[in-house]
Amino acid sequence: MQDCSAATENLLLAATALGLGAVWLGVHPSENRVRDVRRILGIPEGFVPLNLISIGHPAEEKEKRTQYDEAQVHRGRW
């Protein structure tokens, strides 16, 4: 799950670098979503889809934002 999450983040970053919009659509751990995605995409039992990634050309450009908070960064101490 960690490897797939890291790969997904890399795909999202690559899409952004190409000027595309992308969004992580969570599937796992919702059993209903896992079941439906398996059925729609023909994924056999034993494989658990983590997410879907929707990629396209954005209809609008949003203002850049960050959730970075300097007060949450601890260097050499807590």
Backbone as a ProteinNet text record, in pm:
[ID]
protein_1_A
[PRIMARY]
MQDCSAATENLLLAATALGLGAVWLGVHPSENRVRDVRRILGIPEGFVPLNLISIGHPAEEKEKRTQYDEAQVHRGRW
[TERTIARY]
81.5	0	87	197.5	286.6	350.4	393.4	453.2	352.6	229.3	126.3	91	89.6	62.5	172.8	298	410.6	404.5	371.1	360	247	137.1	24.7	65	135.3	180.3	272.2	360.3	448.8	369.4	264	178.5	108.7	61.1	-4.6	92.1	213.9	315.6	354.2	367.6	402.8	292	166.7	55.5	59	83	91.3	204.9	319.5	434.6	403.7	311.6	271.9	157.1	117.1	8.9	-129.5	-138.3	-266.4	-321.4	-448.6	-510.7	-527.2	-512.7	-527.4	-580.7	-654.6	-710.1	-705	-669.2	-663	-805.1	-862.1	-995.3	-979.5	-1003.9	-983.2	-1078.5	-1026.3	-1105.6	-1095	-974.6	-948.9	-948.2	-1004.1	-1051	-1201.7	-1274.3	-1419.3	-1450.8	-1508.3	-1538	-1632.6	-1728.9	-1820.4	-1746.3	-1655.4	-1577.8	-1485.2	-1417.8	-1328.3	-1407.4	-1524.2	-1607.8	-1649.7	-1697.5	-1745.3	-1632.2	-1517.2	-1403.9	-1355.8	-1350	-1313.5	-1407.7	-1537.1	-1636.9	-1625.6	-1619.1	-1615.7	-1489.9	-1375.9	-1248.5	-1206	-1285.1	-1251.4	-1129	-1110	-995.4	-1028.2	-944.6	-974.8	-961.1	-1031.2	-1017.2	-869.8	-829	-688.9	-609.5	-665.5	-603.6	-693.8	-635.5	-713.8	-677.9	-771.4	-742.9	-733.9	-625.9	-605.1	-679.9	-669.7	-730.6	-747.4	-815.2	-821.5	-763.5	-709	-655.1	-723.7	-792.4	-857.5	-761.7	-732.7	-637.9	-703.2	-686.6	-742.8	-692.5	-751.3	-716	-807.7	-751.1	-835.3	-919.7	-1042.6	-1133.6	-1100.8	-1028.1	-992.1	-858.9	-795.1	-670.2	-695.8	-669.1	-690.5	-567.9	-590.3	-480.7	-394.8	-263.5	-174.1	-188.1	-181	-192.5	-96.1	-71.3	13.3	-43.8	-21.7	-63.3	57.8	171.2	294	277	315.3	306.6	440.9	519.4	651.8	647.4	539	527.7	520.8	489.1	479.7	612.2	714.7	844.4	933.5	988.5	1075.9	1213.1	1313.1	1451.6	1535.1	1576.9	1666.3	1603.3	1475.5	1405.1	1257	1182.6	1037.6	969.4
-118.2	0	126.1	121	237.7	262.7	156.6	172.8	229.8	180.3	230.2	375.7	410.1	548.9	640.9	598	678.4	690.6	581.7	585.6	678.9	675.9	764.3	909.9	942.2	1080.3	1123.5	1033.7	1066.1	1091.4	1012.3	1034.8	1170.4	1206	1335.6	1450.6	1437.7	1541.1	1550.5	1436.3	1435.3	1500.6	1471.8	1533.3	1684.9	1730.1	1874.1	1936.8	1869.5	1921.2	1932.8	1852	1856.6	1954.4	2026.4	2123.5	2060.9	1938.6	1869.6	1878.1	1856.3	1845.9	1698.3	1664	1524.3	1519.4	1413.8	1397.3	1250	1225.7	1093	1058.3	952.6	906.5	780.9	791.5	680.6	564.3	443.4	322	239.1	196.7	118.6	212.9	182.6	54.4	33	116.8	100.6	-27.2	-125.3	-253	-235	-143.1	-118.1	-63.7	30.8	86.8	-17.5	-94.8	-200.4	-297.1	-341.3	-434.6	-375.5	-250.2	-187.5	-166.1	-119.9	-98	-231.4	-334.4	-467.6	-510.8	-493.9	-536.7	-455.9	-324.1	-237.2	-260.3	-276	-289.7	-435.1	-529.5	-670.1	-714.1	-657.2	-691.5	-817.9	-920.9	-1046.2	-1033.4	-1123.4	-1131.7	-1153.5	-1107.9	-1120.5	-994.7	-906.3	-777.2	-668.9	-577.9	-472.2	-338.6	-277.3	-145.1	-41	33	135.5	262.9	301.9	427.5	431.1	532.7	567.6	707.5	740.5	874.9	933.4	1042.6	1112.8	1221	1220.4	1316.4	1384.5	1514	1587.3	1729.9	1805.5	1947.3	2025.7	2102.8	2175.8	2282.8	2299	2399.5	2538.7	2543.8	2672	2657	2768.8	2765.5	2820.2	2738.4	2777.6	2852.3	2935.6	3004.6	2901.7	2915.5	2822.2	2839.3	2724	2727.4	2626.3	2642.7	2547.1	2525.7	2408.3	2379.2	2378.5	2425.5	2429.3	2524.8	2477.6	2558	2547.7	2653.7	2656.1	2613.5	2645.8	2610.7	2459.4	2384.5	2238.4	2168.6	2243.4	2186.2	2189.8	2073.2	2062.2	2020.2	2097.1	2067.5	2038.7	1911.4	1873.5	1876.7	1901.8	1902.6	1890.6	1862.5	1852.2	1974.3
0	0	0	71.7	76.3	-61.1	-128	-260.8	-359.9	-355.6	-446.3	-415.7	-288	-250	-300.8	-286.7	-336.4	-488.4	-556.4	-703	-746	-673.1	-704.1	-689.7	-582.9	-563.5	-676.9	-720.4	-833.1	-960.7	-983.9	-1101.2	-1093.3	-974.8	-957.5	-982.5	-932	-954.5	-1101.7	-1167.9	-1310.7	-1393.3	-1361.1	-1433.2	-1417.1	-1295.9	-1269.9	-1349	-1353.8	-1428.3	-1577.3	-1626.3	-1767.1	-1792.1	-1687.9	-1702.4	-1698.5	-1649.9	-1641.3	-1499.5	-1486.9	-1357	-1323.2	-1198.7	-1157.3	-1015.8	-987.8	-853.6	-814.4	-688.5	-629.3	-584.2	-640	-602.3	-517.7	-389.6	-297.8	-323.4	-320.5	-335.6	-207.7	-174.1	-52.9	66.7	179.9	230.4	218.5	145.2	132.9	54.3	121.9	55.6	-62.2	-50.6	-162.4	-283.4	-260.6	-372.5	-431.9	-346.5	-395.1	-482.8	-434.4	-510.1	-644.9	-643.1	-766.4	-867	-820.5	-911.4	-968.7	-885.6	-936.8	-1048.3	-1024.9	-1123.1	-1252.8	-1241.5	-1359.5	-1442.8	-1376.1	-1447.4	-1468.7	-1420.3	-1438.3	-1359.4	-1242.8	-1157.9	-1080.3	-1088.4	-1018.9	-866.9	-796.5	-651.3	-618.7	-503.3	-464.3	-494.2	-576.8	-605.3	-548.6	-473.2	-408.8	-471.9	-544.4	-601.3	-490.3	-488.9	-386.6	-421.6	-548.8	-590.9	-741.3	-786.2	-927.3	-937.4	-1052.9	-1073.5	-1196.4	-1176.6	-1286.2	-1335	-1465.5	-1523.1	-1643	-1651.5	-1764.3	-1767.4	-1856.5	-1867	-1774.2	-1681.9	-1586.5	-1655.3	-1606.9	-1661.4	-1608	-1497.9	-1438.3	-1366.4	-1342.7	-1268.1	-1129	-1030.1	-891.2	-838.9	-739.4	-673.5	-599.9	-611.6	-543.2	-393.3	-322.3	-176.9	-118	8	78.5	217.1	269.7	405.8	498.4	446.7	525.2	641.9	759.5	880.4	952.9	947.7	1009	1155.6	1224.6	1366.4	1388.4	1285	1295.4	1264.9	1227.1	1193.4	1317.4	1349.9	1468.1	1421.4	1455.8	1414.1	1536.4	1549.6	1658.2	1796.7	1803.6	1931.6	1901.8	2006.1	1988.6	2037.7
[MASK]
++++++++++++++++++++++++++++++++++++++++++++++++++++++++++++++++++++++++++++++

